[in-house]
Amino acid sequence: MTTSTPRPRSRLLRALAPFARPSLIGSPPRGRRELRGKALWIGIWLVFLVDPLDDLLGGAHTAPARTAGWADLLVFVGCYLTLVMRDVTRAHTTARSLVPLALMLALAVALPLGLGDSWYVLLVYFAVSCAAALPLPYSRYAVVASAPLLLALPPLRGHEPEWSTLIPVLLGGFAMTGVRELVRTTVELRHARATVAQLAANEERLRLARDLHDLLGHSLSLITLKSELAGRTLPARPAEAARQVTEIEQVGRQALTDVRAAVGGYRQPTLDGELAGARVALTTVGIEAQLPERTPALPPEPAAALAWVLREAVTNVVRHSGARTCRVTLTRRQSLQGPYLDLRVEDDGTGPGGAAPGHGITGLRERLAEVDGTLTTGAARAGRRGGFALTAHVPLDETGSRLPA
C-alpha cells in the first residue's frame, strides 16, 4: 500500500468537534424529533473525517486498498455512532460496548499504519467513544492509554512522533467525560424537580383531605344529630322540630361555604368562632358545655391551629364520648423554653377505649407541628367512667400572644 503526504490540518479542531453540542448527547430522546436532532448534531461532526475521505478519493492507493479503506471507515463510523448515540449517563460494560470499542481500536491503529497519516484522526474519535461508553473511572484510564498511540504509530512508519497530537486525544476524551457529568447532573436535576413537584402535589392533597375531614366531620355530625332530634320531636313538638330543621339548613350552608373556602385555601378558623360552634354542638346533644368566656390574642397561624384542634376535639366528644359534661380550658404557662398556651378539652365520658388514633388526631398533630406545637391525649383527671382529655401545647412569644387578665 502507498501512503499519502500528511496535510497540515488542525487536529485540535477535530478533537473539539465530536462533543461541540453536549446538550444533545444525553438521556434517551423523548420522541422522534429529539432523536433526529441528536443524530443530526452528532453526524455533523463526522465532517472532520474529511482527511481520510480525501485520502481515499485522491487515487493514491490501489483499488483493493481503497475498497478495504472504505469498508473499514464505514465500520468505524458505525461503531462510533452506536456508542455515542446511546445514553451517555449510563455505563455500558457489556459486549455491546466492549466489542465495538475493540474494533474501533484495531481500526484506529491499522488504518494509519496501512493508509497514512491522514487517518490519525480516528484515535480522537476512539478516545471520545471510550469516554462515552465506559464507566467513568475506566473511561479516564482508556483516554490516557489511547493518547500514547499517537506517539507510537509515527515511528512505526518511519516518522518522528508529534507531541502536539496528544492534545486532541486528551482534550477530546476528557471533555466527553465532562459532558457525561453535565448530562448526568441535568438528568438528576430533572428527576429531582419531578420528585419535588410530586411531593408538593401529595402534600396539597393531604392538606385538602385534612381540611375537608375537619370541616365536614364537624358539620355533618351536627347535621346528623339535629336531624335525629328533629325526627324525635316532630310528632309532639313541631315548632321545636322546625327550629332544628332551620338550624340544619344554616349548618349546611356554612359547611358549603367552609368547603369552598378550604378548596380555595383562604379559610382560617378562629377560636371565638369555634367556641361558639362548640357550644351549639354540645348543647344540641345534651352535653353540658363548660367553655372559657374570653380567648387570647394570638398570631394567625397558632390561632388557626388551636381552632382546628378545638373543632376536632368537640366533634369527637359529640360523636363518641357519651359524656354528660365537656370542659374546655385555655391556660398560659411558663417553661424553660419560654411561655406557651395549653388548650385542653376534657370530658367525663367512656374514655379512649384503647382505640388507635384516627385520621383526625393525626391531622391535628401535623397542624400543630407547623407552629412548633404538640398534642397529647389520655385519660381525663375527672370523671367516674374515666373520661378523655386532649391537650394542645403551642409556644408563645413574649409580645404578640397574651391572655386577657
N, C-alpha and C positions, 0 to 999 in steps of 0.2 A: 504494500500500500504506500502511496505517496502522501506527503503531508503538505499542508498549505502554510504560507508565511503568516506569522502572528500579526494581528491587526491592533493598533494602539487604541483600543476602546476602553471606556471607564468601567472597570469591574465593580466599583463601589455603587454605581447606579443600578447595576444588575442585582446587587445584593439587596438594595432597598426595595426593589420592585415587588417581590412576591408578597410583601406584607404592607403595602402602601395604604390599604384600606382595611384596618383591623376590625372596624365595626361590623364588617360583613363576614368575618371569619369567627363564628361563634356557635351558639347553641343551634339545634336543628331548626331549619326555617319553618315559619308558621304556615306558609302557603306556597303556591306555585310562583307567585310574584317574587317572594323573597328568595326562592330557590334560583329563579332566573337571574335576579340581581347578584346573588352570591357567585353564581357560575360566571357571569359576565365580568365582574371585577377581579376574580381570581384568574380567569382566562386572559384578561388584557395583559397581565404582566408576563405572560409567556412570550410576548413580543421580544423580550430581551434574549430569546433564543435565536435571534437573527444571525448571530455569528455561526452557529452550527448549520443553520439553513443556507446561509450564503456559501458556506464551505461545500455543502452537498450540491448546490446548484452551480458552483463555479467550474465544474468539469475537471477538477484537479485529481480526481480519484478514478479508479477503474469502475466499470459498471457493477461488478459484484460488490465492491467496497461501498458504492453509493446505495445499492439495494440494502445491504446489511445496515448501513448508517441510518437510512430512512426507517427501517423496521425497528432498530434499537431505539431511535429517538421517539417513535410513537409509543413504544412500550414504556420508556422512561416518563414521558409526559402523562401517560395513563396512570402509572403508579403515583406520580406526584399529585394529580388531581384527585385520585382516590383517597389519598391520605389527608390532603389539606381541606378537601370539601367536607370531611367528616367533622363531628363535633369536637373542637379543639379543647373544650373544657373537660373532656374525659380522656383518660389514658387507655389506649388500646394495645395491650401487650400480647394479644393472641397472634396466631399465624396470619391473620388477616392484615396485621400491620407489619409484623417482622418479615414476612416473605416479600412484600413489596419493597421494604427498606433494603433488604439484602440484594434484591435485584437491581435497585437503583444504585447501590454502592458498586456493584460489579460493573454496571454500565458506565458510571461516572469515572471509574478507573480505566476500563478497557477502551472506551471511545477516545479519550485524549491520547492514549498511547498508540492507538491504531490510526487515528484520523488527524491528529494535530492539536495545536494549542487553542484553536477556536472552541474546543469542547470543554475547556476547564470550567466554564460557567456552570456545567452540570453539578459540580461539587457544591455550589451555592444553593441550588435547589435541593440537593440531598440534605444539606445542613438544616434548611428550613423545614423539610419533611420530618427529620428526626425531632426537631423541636416541637412540631405539631402533633406527632403521633405517639411518642414515648412518654412514660411517666416523667414528671418534671425533674426529679433528681437525675435520672438516667439520661434525659434529653440534653442536659448541660454537658455531661461527660461525652455524649455522642458528638455534640457540636465541637468540643475541644479536640476530640480524637480525629474528626474529619479535616480539621484545618491543616495538620502536617502533611496531608496527602498532596496539597498544592506545592509543598516544598520537595516532596519525594518524587513526584512524577516528572518534572522537567529534567533532572539529571538522568533519568532512565531513557530520555530521548536525546541526550547529549547537550542539553541547555543548562544554563545557570538558573538556580532557583530564584524566584522573585518573592522577597519577603513581603512586599506590599500586597500580594494576593491573599495573605492571611486575613486582612481587614474585611473583605467582603464576606468570607465564610463565617468568621466570628460575629461580625455585626449582624448578618442575616439570621444566623441561628439564635443568638441571644435576644435579638429583637423579637423574634417569634415567641420565645418563652415569655417575654414581657407582654406580648399581645394575648397569650393564653391567660396570664394572670389578670389582665384588664378585662377580658371577656368573662372569665370566671367570676370576678368581683361584680361585674354588671349583672350577670345572671343571678347571683346570690342576692343582690340588691333588689332585683325584680321580684324574686321569690319572697324576700322579706317584706316588701311593700304589699304583696298579695296577702301574706300572712297577717300583717298589721290591719289591713282592710277587713279581713275575715274576722279577726278578733274584735275589731270595733263594731262590726255588724252583730256579732254574737253578744257583745256587751249591751248594745242598744236593745236587742231582743229581750235580754234578761231584764233590763231596766223597765221596758214596756210591760213585760209579763208581771214583774213585781208590782208596778203601779196599778195595773188592772186588777191584780189579785187583791191589793189593799183597798182599792176603790170599790170594786164590785162586790167583794166579800162582805164588806160592811153594809153597803146599800141593799144588796139582795137579802141578806139576813134580816135587816129591818123590814123590808117589804114582806118577806115570808111571815115574820112574827105578826105584823099588823094585819096581814090577810087572814091569818088564823084567828086573831082577836075579833076582826070584823065578822068572820063567819060565825063565831060563837055568840056574839052579841046581836046579830041581825034579827032573830025572831023576837026577842024580848025587848031589845033597846035599839030600834032602827036609827035613832038620832046619833047614838054613840057609834054605830057601825058606819054611818055616813061620814062622821068625823074621821074615823080611821081610814076610810077609802080616800078622803081628801088628803090626808097625810101621806098615804101610799103614793098618790099622784105627785105630791111635792117631792117625796124622796126619789121617785123615778125620774122626774125632771132634773133634779140635782145630780143624780147618778149619770144621766146622759151628758150633762154639762161637764161633770168631772172627767168622764171618759174622753170627751172631745178635747178638753184642756190637757189631759195627760198625753194623748197622742201628739198634740202639738208641742209638748214639752214645756208648757208655761206654768202649770198649776203648782203652787207651793202651799200646802195646807198650813193653817195657823193653830196654835194651841188654843186660843179662845174659841175658834170655830169648832175644833174637835171636842173641847169640853162641853160646848152646848149640844153637839150631836150625841156625845156620850150620855148626857143627862136624859135626852129624849129616848135613846135606845134602851137604857137601863130601866127607866120608868115604865116603858111600854110592856116589858116582860115582868114587871112587879119586883124588880131588884132595887133595894134602897141605894141611892147614889150619894156617896159622900165625896164631894168634889171641892177643890180649892176655889175660893171666890175670885182671886186675882192671879195673874200669871206674870212671870218675869219678862223683862225686856231682853231679848236675845237676838244675836245676828240671824239673818235669814236661814242659813244652812243648818245650824243646830236646832233652830226653832222648827224647821220643816221636818227634820229627823225625829224629834221628840213628838211632833204631831202625828207622824205615821205610826210611831210606837204606841201612842195612846189609842189611835183608831184600831189597830190590830189587836191590842190587848183587850179593849172593851168588846170588840166583836167576838173574841174567844170566850169572854165571860158570858156574853149573851147566848152563845151557841152551846157551849159545852159544860159550863161550871155547875149549873143547878144551884147557884148561890142565892142567898137572901140579901146579902149586902156586898157592895163593891166600893172600895175606898181608893181614891187617887190622891197622892201627895206629891208636892214639889218642894225639895229641900236643898238649900245651898250649904255645901260643906267645904272644909279646907283640908288639904293634904300637903305632903312634902312637895308634890309636883305642882301645886297651885290649887285655886278654887275649882269646884266642879258642881254640877247640878244633878240631883237624883230625881228621876221621875219613877214613882213606884205605883203599880196597880195591883191591889190585893183584894182577894175575895174569900168568902168563907164556904166555898163550895166543896166539891168532891176531890179537888186536888188534881195533880198531873196524871195520876193513874199509871205511871211508868211508860207512857207513850213517848215515842221518839219525837223530836222537834219536827214540825211540819214546814211547808214552804214559807208560811208567814213568818215564823221565827227566824228562819234562815235569811229571809229578805230584810228583816229588821236588823239583824247583825251586820249585814252588808251596808245598810244605810248608815248605821252608827259608825261603822269603820271609816266611812268617808269623812266624818267630822272628828275622828280620833276618839270616838266613844266606844263603850262596851255594853253588853247586855247580859244580865244574869237572871236565871229563873230557878224556882224551887218552891218548897212548901211555905205557906204563909205562917206568920207567927201566931196569928189568931185564928179561931175557927175550930169548932169541935170536931168537924169532919176532915180536918187537915187544911183545906184551902190551898190556894195557889197564889204565888206572888211573882211579879215580873218587874225588874228594876233596870232602868236605863241610866248610864253614867255618861255625862257629857262635860268635857273640860270647859271652863270659862276663862275669859281674860279679865284683868282687873278693872278695865274701864268700860267695856261695852256690854257686860252682861250682869245685871243686878236684879235681885229680888226686891219687890216692894216691901217696905217696912210694915 
